[in-house]
């Protein structure tokens, strides 16, 4: 073969391969529609770990669909209030919302199961219940009545018990306390005389500073420091028994969900699953240094007294019995959820708890 013939054939082969690639890529892309969604977050941009979950989902979905499926993220207050995500999704004002579903217990307390239940599951239990224990199926049967499809899309893991302007030493100290607290915890605490308040993240600091409320919980050291709560309250209590887990959810308008191609549904579910792992890891990494900074700033840490914990636990069980007796939706989820929790506790007592108890009893090495 002469040199000219070789070069000609090589050039033709390269051109053919290039042409095939050029033709193939658009053909695949053109087989799927362009979909543009708007998503409202219940969180301000300043809380980069929890708000950042929605941004991460948006990036991953675009990447997994070659830019054909895009989700524009709006922070709380930009197109609707932080506590209005469900209404916006239900009414198709937006296609999706990134939110905590216990914000909507006023519509039905069953909504809290896809966020957090006082004295309930921890973060690993929650992930297991949703993905392997029938939780997704139960909750989406419930959410269907609101024209919504719900996907776990983040988790902050166990939270702190909040910031108090005075110490809590006995159950009596709870009476008359105006406390910003989310979810069913407010209903539990109201049985003990607390006056619960549900306030969006951005409004907590001024409410606590002006004395509109006496105490407030938000999340944990990293976010609470960003909100400046240590500047307006002295005592930081733990544990946040109402949020042993705190699942963040992607609420999707059911019609919009059903209209998605299967590939796009898979992309969204995959992005949400990845965001759950990312968010738990992020908070686990950011909380220790934030805890040290708060201690250095003069924050005084307090554990809730055992007497208070026991009283709250009894009040929680009483509330669940009342809700199960009066609300068929709640009962339908509560009974299998409780059985799943009991089984998880059996296993965790054997391995996880014994390992953790031993490790946490060891002295920290000096640094």
C-alpha positions in Angstrom: 0.0 0.0 0.0 1.5 3.4 -0.9 1.6 6.3 1.5 -1.1 8.3 -0.3 -3.6 5.3 -0.2 -2.9 4.7 3.5 -3.5 8.3 4.4 -6.6 8.5 2.4 -8.1 5.4 4.0 -7.1 6.5 7.5 -8.7 9.9 6.9 -11.9 8.3 5.6 -12.0 5.9 8.5 -11.6 8.8 11.0 -14.2 10.9 9.3 -16.6 8.0 9.3 -16.1 7.4 13.0 -16.4 11.0 13.8 -19.6 11.3 11.7 -21.1 8.2 13.5 -20.3 9.8 16.9 -21.8 13.1 15.7 -25.0 11.5 14.5 -25.3 9.1 17.5 -25.0 11.7 20.3 -27.8 14.0 19.1 -30.0 11.0 18.2 -29.8 9.8 21.9 -30.3 13.3 23.2 -33.2 14.1 20.8 -35.0 10.9 21.9 -35.8 12.6 25.2 -37.7 15.9 25.7 -36.4 19.1 27.2 -37.9 19.5 30.7 -37.5 22.6 32.9 -38.7 22.6 36.4 -38.8 25.2 39.2 -38.1 24.1 42.8 -38.8 26.1 45.9 -36.7 25.4 49.0 -37.9 25.8 52.5 -34.4 27.1 53.5 -32.4 30.2 53.0 -29.2 30.2 51.0 -27.2 31.1 54.0 -27.7 27.5 55.4 -25.5 26.0 52.7 -25.7 22.4 54.0 -29.4 22.0 53.9 -30.2 24.5 51.1 -27.2 23.1 49.2 -29.0 19.7 49.0 -31.5 21.1 46.4 -28.6 22.7 44.4 -26.8 19.3 44.4 -29.9 17.6 43.2 -30.2 20.1 40.4 -26.6 19.7 39.3 -26.8 15.9 39.3 -30.1 15.7 37.4 -28.7 17.9 34.7 -25.5 15.9 34.5 -27.4 12.6 34.4 -29.7 13.7 31.6 -27.1 15.5 29.4 -28.7 18.9 30.3 -32.1 17.9 29.0 -33.8 17.9 32.4 -33.1 21.0 34.5 -34.3 22.2 37.8 -34.1 25.9 38.8 -33.8 26.2 42.6 -35.3 29.1 44.5 -34.5 29.8 48.2 -37.2 30.4 50.8 -38.9 33.7 50.2 -37.9 34.1 46.6 -41.1 32.9 45.0 -42.9 31.6 48.1 -42.5 31.3 51.9 -40.4 28.6 53.5 -43.5 26.9 54.9 -45.5 27.1 51.7 -43.7 24.5 49.6 -46.4 21.8 49.9 -49.1 24.3 48.7 -46.9 25.4 45.8 -46.2 21.8 44.7 -49.8 20.6 45.2 -51.2 23.5 43.2 -48.5 23.2 40.5 -47.2 26.7 41.1 -43.9 24.9 41.1 -43.1 21.4 40.1 -41.1 20.5 43.2 -40.2 21.6 46.7 -37.3 20.7 49.0 -38.7 20.8 52.5 -39.3 19.1 55.8 -42.7 17.5 55.7 -43.5 17.9 59.4 -44.1 21.6 58.5 -47.5 20.4 57.3 -48.8 18.6 60.3 -51.6 21.1 60.4 -53.0 19.4 57.3 -52.4 15.9 58.7 -50.0 14.8 61.4 -49.2 11.7 59.3 -47.0 14.0 57.2 -44.3 13.9 59.9 -43.4 10.3 59.2 -41.4 11.4 56.2 -39.5 13.9 58.3 -39.2 13.1 62.0 -41.2 11.6 64.8 -40.3 12.4 68.5 -38.6 9.5 70.2 -38.6 7.7 66.8 -36.1 6.5 64.3 -32.5 7.6 64.0 -31.1 8.5 60.6 -30.0 5.0 59.7 -33.3 3.6 60.8 -35.2 6.2 58.7 -33.2 5.4 55.6 -33.8 1.7 56.1 -37.5 2.1 56.8 -38.1 4.3 53.7 -36.1 2.2 51.3 -36.4 -1.4 52.7 -39.2 -1.3 55.3 -42.1 -0.1 53.2 -42.0 3.5 54.2 -41.8 4.9 50.7 -44.9 3.0 49.6 -46.9 3.9 52.8 -46.0 7.6 52.6 -46.6 7.9 48.9 -50.0 6.3 49.3 -50.6 9.1 51.9 -49.2 11.9 49.8 -51.2 11.0 46.7 -54.2 12.7 48.3 -52.3 16.0 48.0 -51.3 15.4 44.4 -47.7 14.9 45.5 -44.9 12.3 45.1 -42.4 12.2 47.9 -38.7 11.2 47.6 -36.2 11.2 50.5 -33.7 13.9 49.5 -31.4 14.7 52.5 -31.1 14.0 56.2 -29.5 16.1 58.9 -29.2 13.1 61.3 -29.8 13.7 65.1 -30.3 17.3 66.1 -29.7 19.4 69.2 -32.5 20.4 71.6 -32.2 24.1 71.1 -31.4 27.4 72.7 -32.9 28.6 76.0 -32.7 31.9 77.7 -33.1 30.2 81.1 -32.3 26.7 82.4 -34.7 23.8 82.3 -34.3 21.8 85.5 -37.7 20.3 86.1 -40.9 19.6 84.1 -42.4 22.7 85.9 -39.9 24.9 84.0 -41.6 24.0 80.7 -44.9 25.6 81.7 -45.6 28.8 79.8 -42.4 28.5 77.8 -42.8 30.0 74.3 -40.7 27.6 72.2 -40.0 27.7 68.4 -40.1 24.0 67.7 -41.0 22.0 64.5 -43.2 19.0 63.8 -45.1 16.9 66.3 -42.7 18.0 69.1 -44.9 21.0 69.6 -48.0 18.9 70.3 -46.0 16.7 72.7 -44.6 19.7 74.6 -48.0 21.4 74.7 -49.1 18.5 76.9 -46.5 19.8 79.4 -47.5 23.4 79.3 -45.2 24.6 76.5 -46.5 27.2 74.0 -45.1 25.9 70.6 -44.3 28.3 67.8 -43.5 27.3 64.2 -41.2 30.0 62.7 -39.1 29.8 59.5 -35.3 29.7 59.9 -34.8 33.3 58.9 -37.2 34.7 61.5 -35.9 32.7 64.5 -33.1 35.1 65.5 -35.2 38.3 65.7 -38.0 36.5 67.5 -35.6 35.2 70.1 -33.7 38.5 70.4 -36.9 40.5 71.0 -38.3 38.0 73.5 -41.2 37.0 71.3 -40.1 33.5 72.1 -38.2 32.1 75.1 -36.4 29.3 73.3 -35.8 28.0 69.8 -34.5 24.9 68.1 -33.3 24.8 64.6 -30.9 22.0 63.7 -27.4 21.6 65.1 -24.1 23.5 65.8 -23.2 24.3 62.2 -26.5 25.9 61.2 -27.4 27.3 64.6 -24.0 29.2 64.6 -24.8 30.6 61.2 -28.2 31.8 62.4 -26.4 33.5 65.4 -28.6 31.8 68.0 -25.7 31.7 70.4 -25.7 35.5 70.5 -29.3 35.7 71.9 -29.5 32.6 74.1 -27.1 31.2 76.6 -28.0 27.6 77.2 -27.7 25.0 74.4 -29.7 21.8 75.3 -29.4 18.3 74.0 -30.5 15.8 72.7 -33.2 16.9 70.2 -35.4 14.0 71.1 -38.0 15.1 68.6 -35.5 14.6 65.7 -33.3 11.5 66.1 -33.5 11.8 62.4 -34.6 14.7 60.2 -35.3 13.6 56.6 -35.5 16.3 54.1 -37.9 15.5 51.2 -38.3 16.3 47.6 -42.0 16.8 47.0 -43.0 16.6 43.4 -46.3 17.5 41.8 -47.8 14.1 40.9 -48.8 15.2 37.4 -45.4 16.5 36.7 -43.8 13.3 38.1 -46.1 11.0 36.0 -45.2 13.0 32.9 -41.5 12.4 33.3 -39.8 9.8 31.1 -38.5 6.8 33.0 -34.9 7.9 32.5 -35.6 11.3 34.1 -37.4 9.7 37.0 -34.4 7.5 37.6 -32.1 10.5 37.4 -34.1 12.4 40.0 -34.3 9.4 42.4 -30.6 8.8 42.0 -29.8 12.4 42.7 -32.0 12.5 45.8 -30.4 9.3 47.1 -26.9 10.7 46.6 -28.0 13.9 48.4 -29.2 12.0 51.4 -25.7 10.5 51.9 -24.0 13.8 51.1 -26.0 15.8 53.6 -25.5 13.4 56.5 -21.8 13.3 55.8 -21.6 17.1 55.6 -23.3 17.7 58.9 -21.2 15.0 60.6 -18.1 16.7 59.3 -19.1 20.2 60.1 -20.7 19.8 63.5 -17.6 19.0 65.7 -15.6 22.2 64.8 -18.8 24.3 65.1 -19.4 22.7 68.6 -15.9 23.8 69.7 -16.4 27.3 68.4 -19.7 27.6 70.3 -18.1 26.4 73.4 -15.3 29.0 73.0 -17.9 31.8 72.5 -19.4 31.1 75.9 -22.2 28.8 75.1 -23.2 26.6 78.1 -24.2 23.1 77.1 -26.9 21.3 79.1 -28.5 17.9 78.8 -32.2 17.7 79.3 -32.8 16.2 82.8 -33.9 12.6 82.9 -37.2 13.7 84.6 -37.9 16.0 81.6 -37.0 13.3 79.1 -39.3 10.7 80.7 -42.2 13.1 80.9 -41.8 14.1 77.3 -41.6 10.4 76.3 -44.8 9.6 78.1 -46.5 12.6 76.5 -45.4 11.4 73.1 -46.8 7.9 73.4 -50.0 9.4 74.7 -50.2 11.7 71.7 -49.6 8.8 69.2 -52.3 6.7 70.8 -54.7 9.7 70.5 -53.8 10.3 66.8 -54.0 6.6 65.9 -57.5 6.4 67.5 -58.8 9.5 65.6 -56.9 9.6 62.3 -57.0 6.5 60.0 -54.1 7.9 57.9 -51.9 8.1 61.0 -52.8 4.7 62.3 -52.1 3.0 58.9 -48.5 4.3 59.0 -47.9 4.3 62.7 -48.5 0.6 63.4 -46.0 -0.8 60.9 -43.6 2.1 61.6 -43.5 1.2 65.3 -43.0 -2.5 64.6 -40.1 -1.6 62.3 -38.5 0.6 65.0 -38.8 -2.2 67.6 -37.0 -4.6 65.3 -34.3 -2.0 64.6 -33.7 -1.4 68.3 -33.3 -5.1 68.9 -30.5 -5.3 66.3 -28.8 -2.0 67.3 -28.7 -3.0 70.9 -26.7 -6.0 70.0 -24.0 -4.5 67.9 -24.2 -0.8 67.3 -25.0 0.3 70.8 -22.4 -1.9 72.5 -19.7 -0.7 70.1 -20.7 3.0 70.4 -21.0 2.8 74.2 -17.5 1.4 74.5 -15.9 3.8 72.1 -17.5 6.9 73.6 -16.4 5.8 77.1 -12.8 6.0 76.0 -10.9 9.2 76.9 -10.1 11.5 74.0 -6.5 11.7 73.1 -4.9 15.0 73.9 -4.0 17.0 70.8 
